[in-house]
Structure formats: structure tokens, C-alpha cells
Amino acid sequence: MTATENIRNVVLLSHVSAGKTSLAEAMLYNAGAISRLGKVEEGNTTSDYEPEEVKRRISISLSLLPFSWRETKINVIDTPGYADFVGEVKAGIHAADGVVLVVCAASGVEVGTEQVWQYANERQLPRLILVNKMDRENADFRRSLNQIQDLFGRHCLPLQLPIGAQSDFRGTVDLLSRKAYLNSKEEAVSPSEALEEDIESFRDKLVETIAETDDALTDRYLGGETISDAELWQALAKGVKEDKIVPVLATSSLRNIGTIPFIDALCKLLPSPKERGTIRATTPQGEELMEPEPTSPLAAQVFKTTTDPYIGKLTYLRVFSGTLYSDSSVWNSSRGKQERIGQLFTLRGKTQEPVPQLGAGDIGAVAKLSDTSTGDTLCQREHPVILPPIAFPSSQFASAVSPKTKADLDKMSTVLARMTEEDQTIQVRKDPDTLETILVGMGEVHVDVTMERMRRKFGVEVNVQLPKVPYKETVTIPMKAEYKHKKQTGGHGQYGHVLLELQPMPRGSGVAFEEHIVGGVVPKNYIPAVEKGVMEAVQEGVLANYPVADLKVTLYDGSYHAVDSSDISFKIAAMQAVKKGLTQGHPVILEPIMNLRVTVPDSYMGETIGILNSKRARVLHTLSEDGRSTIEAEAPLAELLRYATEIRSITQGRGSYTMEFSHYEEVPSYTAQNIINAAKKEAEKG
């Protein structure tokens, strides 16, 4: 079991295609954990092993990639860069103690880079920035560094300078030691004279900033005293952990240049779980600070769950405190249930290596836990604690899913439940109005990948389409309607006669039934049948067959026949009277209106409001703060079904929004006619 102080839990974050997976591959190769360098283009990397990842050539799920480097165990968490899979990013950040932010030297700081920087800020994680792909055409370290400093702060300082660029990239110079590391063998040599002037300039700024992190060093620096490299490294590590300095390094992971000094810097500068300090946990008595020590009470948290029809459920967890043993029992304090721990594993991609225990700060996995899900805390029953939850983002991209075959129908609900357990950014619900099964994800690619996994893992195929909008119908004026159901067929006939009053009610009132019968003109035993007929009739309106809402129906008169009247007769009479009344009551269509809160950079404010205006939205309030604008508005749900894609497109991925149901209101006449025509076409198809 690795000592807690010798563990580094590091999450790789970046915009898509900045080279995280190739970097992880180079790290594993140099550490001897793998024998050959895989390539994303060839689909043979350790990290991207799922068929969907190989097919699309992007990371979709986070991967655990542990390896030993000198005397340190490094648990690398490789995360997706594509925005649809931000749930995996959030889970990886929650399990990590430090961040490596990867920037493409050719593309510079992109929108995804800005977003993951913010996520790391929220968790207050120490960071290194790695300018990768220095061998690429148009690679420019200085340009990337300027962008980094402009966006993230002047405390982002180079720890290394590249030697050459693009096809001439050969290695890096360490600014503290002034040593150069050339080519993939990382042989230390003297830096070229051409770099000497740049080295001294950047080194002076770095040393000055390092000295400012410690009063004693500041005095020595100002006094002209020489500070040793060891002292500088120690102070730099302190500055990184206190977020006073963010070192910037350079590599070409694909050509494996710069990887070794990068790993060395990672081990020296990013904190161990022990250095990150105590962990806040909730107990029945209040809050407790737990020490990240193997001898402390157990506190482990699940940060990812995968399901497989053959292996079963695989649970990824991090031990924050104490020691978790194979073949033991633990208490799931989140659910109040005992769990049996079987064999523990460390994972390297899809490879599992059994281990007897996981100590404080370490990361691993266990199979076939019955009652444990992502976010749950595992502890000792006699010392129950709950760790802070993982902050997953809310999903907004909704799709209606339906089974393709009868066999798919039988399994779809079960498999969808497994998908939501595996991915906390997927939500599944049944729409009570349209009766559709709605799957909500982060975007179109997210939903597509979920469908692919359902098909591959469980053999379930579904149709995906836009959700139906749950329109409703109502009347706008009060009216009275009479219907007499009279039928003679020999023997007993049918007779039911009702007079109803239909009245509009305030929005959100639903449908109400009352009876004001005097003198027994409709016997009391038939009134329930009248009510049943009314409630069945309002299931379909007269304009586009949508349910009727905000209506009060009052039975105030009628008649009966001593022999021919029956429940069914009065039910039919009530249904026909309601339909007659709805037709005469100036019916209209109602649509759901959503409360919308959109957050975008200030520069996209005008375009965002313009798009909202085109969607029949009413902008209620705007606020600008710290370079970002928040727009609060009301808009019809029908106009927002693919807003998740639109806001991402118009803001280059920098915008976000949340929405929730507000109320129903009348559809404009020109829109209502389109809805009616669409309903007629649907009925003809049916």
C-alpha cells in the first residue's frame, strides 16, 4: 500500500483534441506501465478503449491510469474534452488533488480550456499548465503563453522554455536549473546560446515571483543572496499549492518529447492527498474534519459507476480517509445500507489489477455492489459520515425515446435506469401529458452515445425524436350545452339527458366538476356517470385533440327515464354535451411557458437577446457582472426544444442556461393554426 504522502491524484483537463489522451499514453510509456505508445487515430490507446471512443476518436468516459514514477504513485484521471461529457470531467475533478490543464500550442486557449479552468477554480485545485503539441504546424509557445496570461492571470509563468517549434521542436529548458532536455531520451545537456537571453529574462521573473511567496526568501532575494535550486523548488511547490503560481511547461506528447521533465515537475509541485489537508464530512452530530491517514476512520466516495451485462456494475471510488480492504463489509451512509466489498482493483484503462486494500488518498474500483451509486459515501457503521456531493451540471437537451420492437419495449425501462446510474448527467422521466419517455442529456452527441451504449451493451434499440409539446386546450367564454342521448333498439332502450354549464377558470386550475341538481331531475346514482363522462371528454379537445384545462363543468339540469336510463346513457350524454360546449366556447390552444435564465459573455449579449426575441420570448431582466451577462426571460417550450444546441453555437460554447416550467398561456392565432394543421396530419397518418 502506497503511503499517502507519495500519492498524486491528477486530472487532465482541456478543450477537445488538445492531446490529453496522447499525453497520458506517453506518461505510461515512460514509466514502463505499457510497452508501446498507442495512438488515438489507430484506436489503440490505453485510455480510449470503449468502442464509441475508438469510432469517434474522442474520449467519452474518464479513465484511470495509475503508474509508479520513482517513489511516487501517480493516479492520472484522463477526462473527455467534448462539452457533452462534462459530467465525466466533474467526476474526475472531484476525485483529484491537482490539475494539469492541457493547451494545444497551435490552437491556443479555446473555449473548453476556459470552462475547465473555471471548474478547477470552483474546487480550488492547484494547477499546472502544459502547452502540448509543440511539434504541430503553427505551434507557438509565446502566443499560447500570452493567451494564458491574458485569460488566467500573470501568475501563470513558464517553468520551461521550448527548444525549437513545429517540426524543429527538440526539447525544453528548465528555467530553475538552466538545463536542457533534448528529444525523447530526455538527455540533459546545456541549453543553446541562442536561448540564453530568454532564459535569464524568464528565469528572473519566475524567481522573483517564487521569492514573493515567502517573506524570508523575499528578504534574501532583495538582498542579492543566492537561493539554491532546492529552495526554489520547495517554495515553488508551496506557491502552486496556494494558487500563487501556475507553472507553464511544454511537450510534444505524440513524439514523446518533454514528457519526463513534465512528470518530474508534476511529482514535485502538485500536492499529495495529505498536503491537501483535512476532509469535511457530515455526521449525525454535525460537521467533522477527517484526516487523510490510513489509520483514520474510513471515508470513501464513489465518483463513477459503469454497468456491463456480463461483468455487472463496476464502482470507481476514492478513499479520502482510512483504509478500505478487499473482502470486507462497509456502511453506505448515503443510503443507510450495509455493502459487501469483494475484490478491490486498481484500473489502468480496461485492465484490472487486484489489490488487497486501498489506503487514504488512493483510487480504485470494486465490482458488483448492490446498493451503491455515484456520489455515495462508504464508511464504518460505527462511524457514519457523508462526504460532500459531486456537483454535476443540469441537463437540458431533451429527446423522446421509444422502443423499436416489442422485445425492446420489455427491456427499455430497465436499461434506461442503468444508463442514468452510469451517467449522472442523464435524466429519464415520463411526461404525464404526452406519455412519452423523455431522455435528457447534455447535447445531441451525448444522447447519441447513450443510444449506442444501450444497443451495444444490452441489445436495446430505440427511436429518438423531438419531444411533443404538451399543449392544452380551454374555452374563453362561459356557455351552456345540452345533449339528450336517446336510443331505442327493442327491449330496454337508452336515455340520458344533461344540461351543462362550462366556465373558463384561471390558468393552472385544471378541470373541476360540480352538480347543482334540484328536485332529482337527474337521480344521484347517475351523477357519478355524468362526472366520468365529463372527465373522459376533456381528455381530447376539439381543436387539435389536446387535453382540456382550466375548465369548470357544472351539471345543473337534465331528465331521466324510469326504464331506459342507465350509467352508460348519462356518461355518453355528458361526453357529447362537453364536446358541444367546447366547440361553442371560443376554444383556444394553451402552450407551456418556461422561465429561462441564460448566462453568456458580455460580447454575446446582443445576439443572444436577438435569438430570444425570434423565439417569442419576453426578456424580463438583464444583469452584467464580471464580464458575463445574465438574461432572465419567459419563452414558449416549443421554441426551446433545441436551444441547448443553439446557445452553444452562437456563443462558441461559452453560454449556458437553465429553464423550468412557469405557466400556460394562450398560443398566438398564427401559431395555433400551425399546431391544428400538424395535429390533423398526425391524425391522418395514424
Sequence and secondary structure as in RCSB ss.txt:
>XXXX:A:sequence
MTATENIRNVVLLSHVSAGKTSLAEAMLYNAGAISRLGKVEEGNTTSDYEPEEVKRRISISLSLLPFSWRETKIN
VIDTPGYADFVGEVKAGIHAADGVVLVVCAASGVEVGTEQVWQYANERQLPRLILVNKMDRENADFRRSLNQIQD
LFGRHCLPLQLPIGAQSDFRGTVDLLSRKAYLNSKEEAVSPSEALEEDIESFRDKLVETIAETDDALTDRYLGGE
TISDAELWQALAKGVKEDKIVPVLATSSLRNIGTIPFIDALCKLLPSPKERGTIRATTPQGEELMEPEPTSPLAA
QVFKTTTDPYIGKLTYLRVFSGTLYSDSSVWNSSRGKQERIGQLFTLRGKTQEPVPQLGAGDIGAVAKLSDTSTG
DTLCQREHPVILPPIAFPSSQFASAVSPKTKADLDKMSTVLARMTEEDQTIQVRKDPDTLETILVGMGEVHVDVT
MERMRRKFGVEVNVQLPKVPYKETVTIPMKAEYKHKKQTGGHGQYGHVLLELQPMPRGSGVAFEEHIVGGVVPKN
YIPAVEKGVMEAVQEGVLANYPVADLKVTLYDGSYHAVDSSDISFKIAAMQAVKKGLTQGHPVILEPIMNLRVTV
PDSYMGETIGILNSKRARVLHTLSEDGRSTIEAEAPLAELLRYATEIRSITQGRGSYTMEFSHYEEVPSYTAQNI
INAAKKEAEKG
>XXXX:A:secstr
   GGGEEEEEEEESTTSSHHHHHHHHHHHTTSSSS   GGGT  SS  SHHHHHHTS  S EEEEEEETTEEEE
EEE   SGGGHHHHHHHHHH SEEEEEEETTTBS HHHHHHHHHHHHHT  EEEEEE TTSTT  HHHHHHHHHH
HH TTEEESEEEES GGG  EEEETTT  EEETTTTEEE   HHHHHHHHHHHHHHHHHHHTTSHHHHHHHHTT 
   HHHHHHHHHHHHHTTS EEEEE BTTTTBSHHHHHHHHHHHS  HHHH  EEEEETTEEEEE   TTS  EE
EEEEEEEETTTEEEEEEEEEES EESSEEEEETTTTEEEEE  EEEEETTEEEEESEE TT EEEEE  SS  TT
 EEEBTTB  B          EEEEEEESSHHHHHHHHHHHHHHHHH TT EEEE TTT  EEEEESSHHHHHHH
HHHHHHHH   EEEE      EEE SS EEEEEEEEE  SSS EEEEEEEEEEE  TT  EEEEE   TTSS GG
GHHHHHHHHHHHTTS SSSS  B SEEEEEEEEE  TTTB HHHHHHHHHHHHHHHHHHS  EEEEEEEEEEEEE
EGGGHHHHHHHHHHTT EEEEEEEETTEEEEEEEEEGGG TTHHHHHHHHTTT  EEEEEEEEEEE  HHHHHHH
HHHHHHHHHH 
